[in-house]
Amino acid sequence: IIPDSVTMDRLEELEVFLAVLDAGSLAGAARRLRRSAPAVTRTLAGLEARVGARLVERTTRRLHVTEAGRRLAEDARSVLAGYETAIAREEAGPLRGALRISAPLVFGRRHVAPVVAAFLDRHPGVSVELVLNDRNLDLLDEGLDLAVRIGALADSSLVARRVGQVRRVVVAAPDYIARRGRPEHSQDLADHDVIYSSTVPGPPEWRFAGPRGPQTVRVRPRLMVNAIEVVVAEALAGRGVTRVMSYQVAEELADGRLTRLLEAFEPEPIAVQLVTASARLRPARVSAFLDFAAAQLGRLDVVRA
């Protein structure tokens, strides 16, 4: 059995519906499935629209399953039991099938691609499409089995496993610091050449932490670039101070080609997470890659910023 994304979506609807019945409330189902209550409500409403009947009568105190709901629940339990039996049968043999995985561009190229290659070496029956994109792609719309996400999750229905953290760091080349001095306070950036990454819309500004709370510093870029690789290259060339994600310059910091600045003013670290659409209805190959990737990525110094 190798279900496609549409089939998985339908199975998850049934899983949510049964969780609502078993928990006796939308909130209880949300806790059981580790989703938000609004996400559970949307899924249930979508299933009712697809069936064309009210499955659950909602009151302020409790839920009442309708006759249509009872019939569907009986069939749903049978369908899910059959699915889980088939998956258990698949897990007994070698892994096989296709995986579609998304990751941020630089993090994916430097750190996820080697994990994917190692996984493929272990499992000859599996194929992987690795989609590198700095935009957070919708797992269901894009047919993704798993994604690496850096930062807060906008979709509360996703199931996440934290593997580490990264930081936004200010860096410059040692020869630039020798010429222009080392900024000791975030406000000192006004006296420095700034290489600014324009990948995020909005005014050129950097947010910092500080003894008096968060602060925003408006910078005056001497150079603005919309590609991180160019930003890093220009910083290495000694053309100014820049701010990037720690994983984007991990090698350059380790070998001394760049120096980390203003560490006392760095914002809170940002979580690195592996996310899937469901905890329960995962094909064996997805669960296997999730466990493998979590272990491999969790060992990286780059996610221990």
URTA-V787808 format. One record per residue. N is the residue number from 1. OMEGA is omega in whole degrees, 0 to 359 (none if undefined). Layout:
((N;OMEGA) (N;OMEGA))
This chain:
((1;176) (2;185) (3;176) (4;186) (5;179) (6;178) (7;178) (8;178) (9;181) (10;178) (11;179) (12;175) (13;179) (14;179) (15;179) (16;181) (17;180) (18;178) (19;177) (20;180) (21;183) (22;181) (23;180) (24;179) (25;176) (26;181) (27;179) (28;177) (29;179) (30;179) (31;182) (32;183) (33;182) (34;176) (35;176) (36;177) (37;177) (38;179) (39;178) (40;179) (41;180) (42;181) (43;179) (44;179) (45;178) (46;178) (47;179) (48;178) (49;180) (50;180) (51;182) (52;180) (53;175) (54;182) (55;183) (56;173) (57;184) (58;171) (59;182) (60;185) (61;185) (62;178) (63;177) (64;179) (65;179) (66;178) (67;177) (68;178) (69;179) (70;179) (71;181) (72;180) (73;180) (74;179) (75;182) (76;179) (77;179) (78;180) (79;182) (80;177) (81;177) (82;179) (83;182) (84;176) (85;179) (86;179) (87;178) (88;178) (89;178) (90;183) (91;182) (92;181) (93;178) (94;177) (95;177) (96;180) (97;185) (98;174) (99;174) (100;189) (101;178) (102;178) (103;174) (104;190) (105;185) (106;178) (107;180) (108;182) (109;186) (110;192) (111;181) (112;181) (113;177) (114;177) (115;178) (116;180) (117;180) (118;179) (119;179) (120;177) (121;181) (122;188) (123;183) (124;182) (125;183) (126;172) (127;184) (128;166) (129;180) (130;182) (131;181) (132;184) (133;179) (134;175) (135;178) (136;182) (137;177) (138;185) (139;184) (140;181) (141;184) (142;180) (143;181) (144;176) (145;186) (146;178) (147;170) (148;181) (149;176) (150;182) (151;182) (152;180) (153;178) (154;181) (155;184) (156;179) (157;181) (158;175) (159;188) (160;171) (161;181) (162;180) (163;180) (164;182) (165;176) (166;180) (167;166) (168;186) (169;174) (170;184) (171;173) (172;178) (173;179) (174;181) (175;175) (176;180) (177;179) (178;181) (179;192) (180;181) (181;183) (182;176) (183;181) (184;181) (185;181) (186;180) (187;179) (188;181) (189;178) (190;182) (191;183) (192;171) (193;183) (194;170) (195;191) (196;175) (197;184) (198;180) (199;179) (200;181) (201;179) (202;181) (203;179) (204;181) (205;177) (206;178) (207;182) (208;167) (209;180) (210;181) (211;180) (212;178) (213;182) (214;178) (215;178) (216;181) (217;176) (218;183) (219;178) (220;186) (221;169) (222;178) (223;174) (224;183) (225;181) (226;177) (227;184) (228;181) (229;180) (230;177) (231;181) (232;180) (233;180) (234;175) (235;177) (236;179) (237;177) (238;184) (239;176) (240;179) (241;176) (242;175) (243;183) (244;173) (245;185) (246;182) (247;181) (248;181) (249;184) (250;181) (251;182) (252;176) (253;183) (254;183) (255;173) (256;179) (257;173) (258;179) (259;180) (260;184) (261;173) (262;182) (263;181) (264;183) (265;182) (266;176) (267;178) (268;178) (269;184) (270;185) (271;169) (272;187) (273;168) (274;184) (275;173) (276;182) (277;183) (278;176) (279;189) (280;188) (281;179) (282;169) (283;184) (284;182) (285;179) (286;178) (287;181) (288;180) (289;179) (290;180) (291;181) (292;182) (293;179) (294;180) (295;182) (296;182) (297;181) (298;179) (299;185) (300;175) (301;185) (302;179) (303;176) (304;186) (305;none))
